[in-house]
Amino acid sequence: MKVMIALDESDYSRQVVTKMSQRHWPEGCQFKLLTVVEPLEVTDETRHAEVLSEIQEHRLEAARQFLSRSREELESVAGSNVHFEIREGRPVDQIVDSAVEWEPERLILGARGGSAGHTRAALGNVSRSAALYSPCTVEIVRV
C-alpha cells in the first residue's frame, strides 16, 4: 500500500504523524511525506533578492529537518518504507501533482494547521481543494 501524507511544520502536522505511526498498516507499506514551501516573491533589487533567497533556503532546511524527524517516527511502523519530498509552489497544486505522479492509494491531510502567514481557513481550503482534485482516496485527520 502507498500512503502519501501532506504536512506543514505545525504542531497539528506533528500530531498527524504520531497518529499515523500508531495505526496498524499492512506489511511493506510505503509512505511519502510531502511538504510544500511556498516561494517568496523576489523583487528586482539585487540585495532584496539575495535576502529572500537566504530566507527561502532557511525555510527549505527547516522543512527538511521536520520531514526527517517525521520519517524517523513513521519508520517505527514494522516493515514500512518512508521517504519524503519537498516541493516549492502553491500547496494545493503541488499536493495534487505529487499524488498524480506517485499514485498512492491514500492521501492523508490534517484538518487544521498552519505556519507563519497562513490562517486556519486558508489551510482548510488546501485540504478541501486537495480532496476535491486528488486522484485517490483522501483522508482528512482531525487533530
N, C-alpha and C positions, 0 to 999 in steps of 0.2 A: 504494500500500500504506500502511496506517495501522498504526503501531507505538507502543504505549504502554510506557514504561519507568518502573517504580516504583522510587524511590530514597529512601534516607535520607541523612544527611550524613556517612556513614562513608567511610573510605578504600576500603572494598570497593565502595561505590557509585561512587566516582570511577574505579575500575578497570573497572567495568561500562561506564561512559560511554566510556572510552578504547577498550575492546574493540568497542563498537558503532560508534564513529566510524571504526574501521579495517576494518569489513566493507564489502562491496560491496552496496549497496542499490539497488533499482530507481529510475530517474529519477522525480522528483516524489514521493518517499517522504515521508509526513507522520509526524513524531514528536511525541508528547506526553510530556513529562517530568512525573511526578507525585510529590509528596512529601506525606505526611500528618503533620501535627503534632498529637499528642495533646493535648487540652485539660487544663489544670491544674485541680485541684479548688478551687473558690472557697469560702471559709468565710463565715460570717455577719458576721464582724468586718470593718468597712469598711477599716481600714488593711491587713489581710491581703489583701483583695480587690484593693486598688489595687496592692499589690506584685506579686501574682500576675498581674494584668493587664499590668503592665510587663514581667514576665518572659516572658509569652506573646508580647507584641509583639516582644521581642528574639528569641525563638525563630522567629517568623514572618519577621522580617527576615533572620535567618541562613539560613533556608530559601530565601528569595528570592535572596539572593546566591549560594548554592550552585547553585540551578537556573539562574540567569543565566550563571554560568561554564560549567555543563554544556551549556547551549544553545549557547554560543559554540563549544565543542568539536565538538558534533554538526553545527553549521551548515557545518563543513568538508566534509561529505558533499555532493557535487555535486548540485545540483538539489533539495535537501531543504528541507522547511518544518518548523521546530521551534518549538513553543510549550510553555509549562509551566503547571501548575496546582498550587496549594497548597490542601489541604483540611484541615479540623480534624475529629477524631473518632477512632474505632477504626480502625487501619490496614487490617485485612482488609476491613471493611465499605466503607471509602472507596475502596479499590483496586477491589473488585468493582463497586461502584456506578458509578465512573468508567468502567470497561470496558463496563458495560451501556449507559451514556449515550453514550459516544463511538464505540462499536462498532469497535474496532481488529481487524485480522486477527491480531495477535500482541501478547501481553503479556509483557514481559521483567522478570524479578526476579533479584536477586542471591541466591546461596545462603548467603552469610554477611554479616554487617554488624552495625551497632548504634550507637546513640548512648547517651549517658549514661542509666543506669537501665534499659537493656534487656540481657537476656542473649542469647547466641548461640542458645540453644534456643528462646527466645520468638520471635526473628526467623525461625528455621527454621519455626516454626509459622505465621507470617504467610505465608511463601512456599508452604508446603503447603496452607494453607487457601485462599489466593487461587487456586492452581492447581486446587483441587477445585471451587470455585464460580464461576470465571471463565467467561464465555460464549464465549471464544475460545481459540485455541491459546496455551499458556503455555510459555515457555522460561525455565528457571532456569539462570543463568550462574554457574558456579563460578569463584571468584577466589581 
